[in-house]
Amino acid sequence: MLQGIAAFSASALFTGCGAALATSSASAANATIAGPQALTNPQPTPDGPLTQASLTVSATAAGTIGAGFAGLSYEKSALYEPLFTASNAELIGLFKRLGPSVLRIGGNSVDENVWTPNGKGQTPGQIAPSDVAALAAFLKQSGWQCIYAVNLGGAATGATTPALAAAEVAYVAQQLGSSLIGVEIGNECDGYGATGSYFAGNWSLAQFESLWNQFRVAILAETPGVAITGPASGSNVSAWTVPFGQAVTSSNISQLTQHYYRGNGQSSSATAANLIAPDSNLTNCLGLLSNGAKSIGVPYRIGECNSYFNGGAPGVSDSYASALWVIDFLFNCAQGGAVGANLHGGGNADGYTPIADNSGSVVGARPEYYGMLLFTLAGQGTLYQTQLAAGQINATAYAVKTATGGLNLVIVNKDATQNLDLSVLLPQVAKTATVMAMTQLSSDSAGPSLTATDGITIQGGAVDASGNFSPSTPYNLSVNSSQLSCYVPALSAVLIQVA
């Protein structure tokens, strides 16, 4: 380990004359040169084997993390549970712990619910003014903004129309005000046309663009200037999302939106080991989106995402593996040029959701929430390029140069047994450095487990159902100019903050 101790010269420094010179020999003989101060609250050495590793951080930009990057996505049906209300103090607290950020109201239930201007509210199948007013109050209390989706699929049967969608958006815009940052029209419309879906057997990108534009024109006639996003594709980046954006142009959309999941939750490959493995498909998807968005002249956002679709893989999507995965996922999205990502959730099933709830009441923060929180604690700013050498260990590293001049590093060690003894070379001189770690340990276990669904903490602190979080004091690290060292325990993620 680098000890960060500078060598001190033993030669005396004389600044006086006369009497001082007369006593200098005796003083020098009796003087004791002060040694280095012992490091207070040092990081303890982890139990188990240590693997030497090195990390080099350069000042070359690799992306940006802006405000509201790590957001959440919920089914539109959550509006009438009701979940989003000004009185739901626990949920507001959990949102504030991550925020301020962006809440996306969407999902499959977008096309299953119809705007009902005279509805009483809290009625399945209907979105009433009182449901929207409750959402507006929730957003005001939490400090979050919103992307709000309206029904398009229902146009296949006449359940909704452009005029009805326009009336809904007008009320939403009036209630949400500046909290409304975008309107989506439909959900995963690239999946329409399939057997059993909307417009079955008679659907194409051209037909979508035509119908989408009818809704857009009606919406803007009622609410001029409201931002429209889209297409909220489930997949098909090259065949649907980018061509859609090029067809409608930047004059008609403020942002491209795309969905992404690691895989099918009902597949045998939906395992914890697979979840935390490198995801080349994500890299390719982000590259296509980045190039496509640039060609159109708009930003892009992963508006709905999570581990495995079909509700997630039980024992995987709700496990500690999801906490480690989501850190990599969010940083990868930032490196890929996205302006944010919204983790889809809701409910208390044994699949995915960062926050578990039941009948409108919070159950608690799930493991994935902790990964989102650690990402949020890394701050906003410019991503720096990193080069991590850890042999065959499955580990990743990220660096954020904050607007205040600090440098925050996140290292994720996904190896089940090997601890990293990490030497770090920084692109700047460090005065101080601290480290805090996200770890997992169940009460009846001797070590961490990828498949555990509890026992996750950040620096020993758990997040309660109201968002309260009291981690222990971060450990101090030894620094030597632009070098430092730290441990990254097995199955952990650490946040190093350099000043």
Summary of the structure (lengths in Angstrom):
residues: 499
radius of gyration: 26.4
end to end distance: 20.0
largest distance: 104.4
contacts: 1742
relative contact order: 0.15
helix: 30%
strand: 29%
